[in-house]
């Protein structure tokens, strides 16, 4: 605990971009939950744009809207 799953349209990230993203998210999670870095896990999950509505928007954003703390503006 905690686990973060970042879903996004497929886009190539350099090793440096990925490392910076993971470090920033991990740091924010560690600070908020006051936990050790060793307990944080982060997944990067590309989702094709044509599948976004079916796989992400409907089930996770609409269907679990009560859990969202930041909503998209689309």
PyMOL commands that set and color helices and strands:
alter all, ss='L'
color gray80, all
select helices_A, chain A and resi 15-33+37-39+49-62+65-67
alter helices_A, ss='H'
color red, helices_A
select strands_A, chain A and resi 3-8+41-46
alter strands_A, ss='S'
color yellow, strands_A
deselect
rebuild
show_as cartoon
